[in-house]
Amino acid sequence: MIIDHVSLPVSDFEKSKAFYLMALAPLGIGIQYEEDAKTTGTTDFAGFGTEHGPEFWIGGLMKADRHMSHVAFKAKDRKSVDAFYAAALAAGGIDNGAPGLRPHYGEHYYGAFIIDLDGVNIEAVCHLPNG
């Protein structure tokens, strides 16, 4: 698998959360993680998944100009995250978060974020300790 997780902006967070809870329940998928706007400083988020953790996220729209989707690609190690970041910048991407640990996402979460040529927030992430 190359995708680590995907995030979609939704216009009505509570209605969408209820929709996905019902629609994904037959697949054994439920909410594994949730944060409110007070915690995130931006908007409400919910991460759906199985016992392996969240892989599909929804979040309220942050601003009219940021109807941004998000795709995170799995990286085999931290050096690959660093290389992704450098290559994506060289290819014309815009910095949206330099490579580094993000412990608020997970103890070993090491990621880098780029806005691609169409405004999509793309990421490379490694979950391995000292990967």
QUIMO-V197879 format. One record per pair of residues at least 12 apart in sequence whose ideal C-beta (glycine too) atoms are under 7 Angstrom apart, sorted by the first residue. I is the first residue (numbers start at 1). J is the second residue. Records with the same first field share a line. If there is no record, write none. Layout:
# QUIMO-V197879
I = J / J
This chain:
# QUIMO-V197879
1 = 74
2 = 73 / 74
3 = 71 / 73 / 74
4 = 72 / 73 / 74 / 125
5 = 54 / 55 / 56 / 57 / 72
6 = 56 / 57 / 70 / 71
7 = 57 / 59 / 69 / 70
8 = 58 / 69
9 = 59 / 61 / 67 / 68 / 69
10 = 58 / 59 / 60
11 = 61
13 = 44 / 60
16 = 58
17 = 46 / 58
20 = 48 / 58
24 = 48
28 = 50
29 = 48 / 49 / 50
30 = 48
31 = 46 / 47 / 48
32 = 47 / 48 / 49 / 53 / 54
33 = 47 / 54
34 = 46
42 = 62
43 = 59 / 60 / 62
44 = 59 / 60
45 = 57 / 59
46 = 58
68 = 119 / 120 / 121
69 = 120
70 = 121 / 123
71 = 120 / 122
72 = 123 / 125
73 = 123 / 124
74 = 125
75 = 124 / 125 / 126
77 = 126 / 128 / 131
78 = 110 / 126 / 131
80 = 124 / 126
81 = 99 / 110 / 111 / 112 / 124 / 125 / 126
82 = 99
84 = 112 / 124
85 = 98 / 99 / 112 / 114
88 = 114
89 = 114
92 = 117
93 = 114 / 115 / 116
94 = 114 / 115
95 = 114
96 = 113 / 114 / 115 / 121
97 = 112 / 113
98 = 112
99 = 112
106 = 127
108 = 127 / 128 / 129
109 = 125 / 127
110 = 125 / 126 / 131
111 = 123 / 124 / 125
112 = 124
